Amino acid sequence: MKFHGSFPALITPYNKDKSINFIEISQLARMHMHYSDGLVLSGSTGEGWLITLQEQRKIFEIVHQEFSKPIIVNAPIWSAAGLEQMLSCFEDHIEHIAGLLIAAPSYLKLNEHQVIRFFESCAAISPIPIIVYHIPSRNNIIFTQEIMEFISDHPTLIGIKETRWDNFEKYFYLPNIIRFAGDDEFLSSPLVTSSINVGGNLYPKEFSKKSAYFDWSSWQKILNMATNPLVIKTLMHHHKLIAENAAREPLGQLPAKTHQQILNVFDHFSLEMQDKITALPLVG
């Protein structure tokens, strides 16, 4: 299956001046080629809302050179008009994008029928399959049965990234939907066969294999200690996967106390896990 397995949401590494470190992106893509089943670019983990369309396109071009497996690109849009702009920017690469990840816009407080019309309008102009991002914690939109059945029946809307476990289980019976677990902790369930995850940035091998020995719940608690992607960047920097522990504003830097707390909790997690999984952390 094209969308089976672990799809880490790739971080966007920066230089000291907050310009994108494209050399490190290339290096990370090569690492993932060995272990991950696919990648997601320019998501919230990749700070997609804080980079330009031109930067998104260059990130895709570099990753595509090193990574021949499926690449999903997040589309941080508010309307079909925004998607049209993005598609125009990526015009030369449309055939190489496996899917677009699209969430219903926040702030607008869309009702059930407006959510359906939003995704219908996006699907109408997209030559690329769309994976719908269900994230009520950000946009306060909980997908109803009608929305889920609409997604299931629409040929362009091929999947859903689900961040609510009750919805993942409740609508598991619906056909024609690729279900991506949208929370790293969900990987503890045998129902999960595909995931868009954060932890695969640091543990690509364990996330791809869904290691039976990995403590998914404790890992999720570490990720929840600060705003995404500040935790995963802190840990990647700690293990020298990236040169700078940097994020663009308004994310900025973690307070020193929080930074140290994350490292302390992670060190404890590592000691607990080091005899159970190989190469912790996997940085090869």
C-alpha positions as CSV (number, residue, x, y, z in Angstrom):
1,M,0.0,0.0,0.0
2,K,1.3,3.4,-1.0
3,F,0.4,5.0,2.4
4,H,1.2,2.2,4.7
5,G,3.6,2.6,7.7
6,S,5.4,5.5,9.3
7,F,5.3,9.0,7.8
8,P,7.4,11.3,10.1
9,A,6.4,15.0,9.9
10,L,9.8,16.3,9.0
11,I,11.1,19.2,11.1
12,T,12.5,22.3,9.3
13,P,16.0,22.9,10.6
14,Y,17.4,26.5,10.7
15,N,20.7,28.3,10.7
16,K,21.5,30.8,13.5
17,D,19.9,33.6,11.5
18,K,16.7,31.5,11.1
19,S,17.2,30.9,7.4
20,I,16.4,27.3,6.5
21,N,19.3,24.9,6.7
22,F,18.8,23.0,3.4
23,I,21.9,21.0,3.8
24,E,20.5,19.4,7.0
25,I,17.2,18.8,5.3
26,S,19.1,16.8,2.6
27,Q,20.9,14.8,5.3
28,L,17.7,14.1,7.2
29,A,16.0,12.9,4.0
30,R,18.8,10.5,3.4
31,M,18.5,9.1,6.9
32,H,14.7,8.6,6.5
33,M,15.2,6.9,3.2
34,H,16.7,4.0,5.1
35,Y,14.0,3.6,7.7
36,S,10.7,5.6,7.1
37,D,7.9,4.6,4.8
38,G,7.1,8.2,3.7
39,L,7.5,11.8,4.9
40,V,5.2,14.8,5.5
41,L,6.6,18.2,4.7
42,S,5.7,21.6,6.0
43,G,3.2,20.4,8.7
44,S,3.0,22.0,12.2
45,T,6.1,20.0,13.1
46,G,7.8,21.5,10.0
47,E,6.5,25.0,10.9
48,G,4.6,25.1,7.7
49,W,2.7,28.2,8.8
50,L,6.0,30.1,9.3
51,I,7.7,29.5,6.0
52,T,6.9,30.9,2.6
53,L,5.5,29.0,-0.4
54,Q,8.8,29.3,-2.1
55,E,10.6,27.8,0.9
56,Q,8.1,25.0,1.0
57,R,8.8,24.3,-2.7
58,K,12.5,24.3,-2.2
59,I,12.2,21.9,0.8
60,F,10.2,19.6,-1.4
61,E,12.7,19.7,-4.2
62,I,15.6,18.8,-1.9
63,V,13.8,16.1,-0.1
64,H,12.6,14.6,-3.4
65,Q,16.2,14.3,-4.6
66,E,17.1,12.1,-1.6
67,F,13.8,10.4,-0.8
68,S,12.1,8.3,-3.4
69,K,9.2,7.1,-1.2
70,P,5.8,8.8,-0.9
71,I,5.9,12.5,0.1
72,I,2.9,14.2,1.6
73,V,2.9,18.0,1.6
74,N,0.9,20.0,4.2
75,A,-1.2,22.7,2.7
76,P,-1.6,25.5,5.4
77,I,-4.6,27.1,3.6
78,W,-7.9,28.9,4.5
79,S,-9.7,28.4,1.3
80,A,-9.7,26.8,-2.2
81,A,-8.1,30.1,-3.4
82,G,-5.2,29.5,-1.1
83,L,-4.8,25.9,-2.4
84,E,-4.9,27.3,-6.0
85,Q,-1.9,29.5,-5.1
86,M,0.0,26.6,-3.6
87,L,-0.7,24.3,-6.6
88,S,0.6,27.1,-8.9
89,C,3.8,27.4,-6.9
90,F,4.3,23.6,-7.0
91,E,3.2,23.3,-10.7
92,D,6.4,21.6,-11.8
93,H,6.2,19.0,-9.0
94,I,2.5,18.0,-9.0
95,E,3.2,14.4,-10.3
96,H,5.7,13.8,-7.5
97,I,3.5,14.7,-4.6
98,A,1.8,11.7,-3.2
99,G,-0.8,13.6,-1.2
100,L,-1.8,16.9,0.3
101,L,-2.6,17.2,4.0
102,I,-5.4,19.8,4.6
103,A,-7.2,20.8,7.7
104,A,-10.4,22.8,7.9
105,P,-9.5,26.4,8.7
106,S,-9.5,27.6,12.3
107,Y,-11.1,30.8,13.6
108,L,-14.0,30.6,11.1
109,K,-16.0,28.2,13.3
110,L,-17.4,26.3,10.3
111,N,-20.5,24.1,10.8
112,E,-20.9,20.6,9.4
113,H,-22.1,21.6,6.0
114,Q,-19.5,24.3,5.6
115,V,-16.8,21.9,6.5
116,I,-18.1,19.6,3.7
117,R,-18.2,22.5,1.2
118,F,-14.6,23.5,2.2
119,F,-13.2,20.1,1.4
120,E,-15.4,19.7,-1.6
121,S,-14.1,23.0,-3.1
122,C,-10.5,21.9,-2.4
123,A,-11.0,18.5,-4.0
124,A,-12.6,20.1,-7.1
125,I,-9.4,21.9,-8.0
126,S,-6.7,19.4,-6.7
127,P,-5.0,17.0,-9.1
128,I,-3.3,15.5,-6.0
129,P,-5.1,13.2,-3.6
130,I,-6.1,14.9,-0.3
131,I,-5.7,13.6,3.2
132,V,-8.1,15.4,5.6
133,Y,-6.6,16.5,8.9
134,H,-9.0,16.1,11.8
135,I,-7.6,18.2,14.6
136,P,-10.5,19.6,16.8
137,S,-8.0,20.8,19.4
138,R,-6.9,23.5,17.0
139,N,-10.0,24.4,15.0
140,N,-12.8,23.2,17.4
141,I,-14.4,21.1,14.5
142,I,-15.4,17.6,15.5
143,F,-16.1,15.4,12.5
144,T,-19.6,14.0,12.5
145,Q,-20.8,10.9,10.8
146,E,-22.0,12.9,7.8
147,I,-18.6,14.5,7.3
148,M,-16.9,11.1,7.7
149,E,-19.2,9.5,5.2
150,F,-18.6,12.4,2.7
151,I,-14.9,11.8,3.0
152,S,-15.3,8.1,2.5
153,D,-17.4,8.6,-0.6
154,H,-15.3,11.3,-2.3
155,P,-12.6,9.9,-4.7
156,T,-10.1,12.7,-4.1
157,L,-10.4,12.6,-0.4
158,I,-8.4,9.4,0.2
159,G,-7.6,9.5,3.9
160,I,-7.7,11.1,7.2
161,K,-5.1,12.1,9.8
162,E,-7.1,11.4,13.0
163,T,-6.1,13.0,16.3
164,R,-9.1,11.7,18.3
165,W,-8.9,8.1,19.3
166,D,-12.7,7.8,19.8
167,N,-13.2,8.9,16.2
168,F,-10.5,6.5,14.9
169,E,-12.4,3.6,16.5
170,K,-15.9,4.8,15.9
171,Y,-15.5,5.2,12.1
172,F,-13.1,2.4,11.5
173,Y,-15.7,0.5,9.5
174,L,-16.0,3.1,6.8
175,P,-14.5,2.0,3.5
176,N,-12.1,3.9,1.1
177,I,-10.3,5.8,3.9
178,I,-6.6,5.5,4.7
179,R,-6.4,6.1,8.4
180,F,-3.3,7.8,9.7
181,A,-2.8,7.9,13.4
182,G,-2.2,11.6,14.2
183,D,-0.9,11.1,17.8
184,D,2.3,9.2,18.5
185,E,0.6,7.4,21.4
186,F,-1.9,5.8,19.0
187,L,0.8,3.5,17.7
188,S,0.3,1.3,20.7
189,S,-2.9,0.0,19.1
190,P,-3.0,-2.9,16.6
191,L,-5.6,-1.0,14.7
192,V,-3.0,1.5,13.5
193,T,-1.2,0.6,10.3
194,S,-0.2,4.1,9.2
195,S,0.8,7.1,11.1
196,I,1.9,10.7,10.6
197,N,4.1,11.2,13.6
198,V,6.6,13.4,15.3
199,G,8.8,10.8,17.0
200,G,9.9,9.3,13.7
201,N,12.2,12.3,13.4
202,L,14.3,10.8,16.2
203,Y,13.4,7.2,16.1
204,P,12.6,6.4,12.5
205,K,13.4,2.7,12.8
206,E,11.2,2.1,15.9
207,F,8.3,4.1,14.5
208,S,8.4,2.2,11.2
209,K,8.4,-1.2,12.9
210,K,5.9,-0.1,15.6
211,S,8.2,-1.6,18.2
212,A,6.4,-3.6,20.8
213,Y,8.9,-2.5,23.4
214,F,8.6,1.3,22.8
215,D,6.8,3.1,25.6
216,W,4.4,5.2,23.4
217,S,2.5,6.7,26.4
218,S,5.6,8.0,28.1
219,W,6.9,9.3,24.8
220,Q,3.7,11.3,24.1
221,K,4.0,12.9,27.6
222,I,7.4,14.1,26.7
223,L,6.1,15.6,23.4
224,N,3.4,17.4,25.4
225,M,5.8,19.3,27.6
226,A,6.0,22.2,25.2
227,T,4.6,23.5,21.9
228,N,5.3,21.4,18.8
229,P,8.0,21.2,17.4
230,L,10.1,22.7,20.2
231,V,10.4,19.4,22.1
232,I,11.5,17.3,19.1
233,K,13.9,19.9,18.0
234,T,15.4,20.1,21.5
235,L,16.0,16.4,21.5
236,M,17.3,16.3,18.0
237,H,19.8,19.0,18.8
238,H,20.7,17.2,22.0
239,H,21.7,14.2,19.9
240,K,23.4,16.3,17.2
241,L,21.0,15.6,14.4
242,I,20.6,19.3,13.9
243,A,23.2,22.0,14.6
244,E,20.8,24.7,15.9
245,N,17.9,24.3,18.3
246,A,16.0,27.1,16.6
247,A,12.5,28.0,15.6
248,R,11.0,31.0,13.9
249,E,8.8,33.5,15.8
250,P,6.4,33.4,17.5
251,L,7.7,29.9,18.6
252,G,11.2,31.2,19.5
253,Q,13.3,29.5,22.2
254,L,12.2,27.5,25.1
255,P,12.8,28.9,28.6
256,A,16.0,27.5,30.1
257,K,14.1,25.8,32.9
258,T,11.7,24.0,30.4
259,H,14.6,23.0,28.2
260,Q,16.3,21.3,31.1
261,Q,13.1,19.7,32.3
262,I,12.6,18.1,28.9
263,L,16.2,16.8,28.8
264,N,15.8,15.4,32.3
265,V,12.6,13.6,31.6
266,F,14.0,12.3,28.3
267,D,17.1,11.0,30.0
268,H,14.9,9.0,32.3
269,F,12.9,7.7,29.4
270,S,16.1,6.7,27.6
271,L,17.4,4.8,30.6
272,E,14.1,2.9,30.9
273,M,14.1,2.0,27.3
274,Q,17.8,1.3,26.5
275,D,17.6,-2.4,27.2
276,K,14.4,-2.9,25.2
277,I,15.0,-1.3,21.8
278,T,18.1,-1.0,19.6
279,A,20.1,2.1,18.9
280,L,18.4,4.5,21.2
281,P,18.3,7.1,20.0
282,L,18.7,6.0,16.4
283,V,20.8,8.7,14.7
284,G,22.4,6.8,11.9
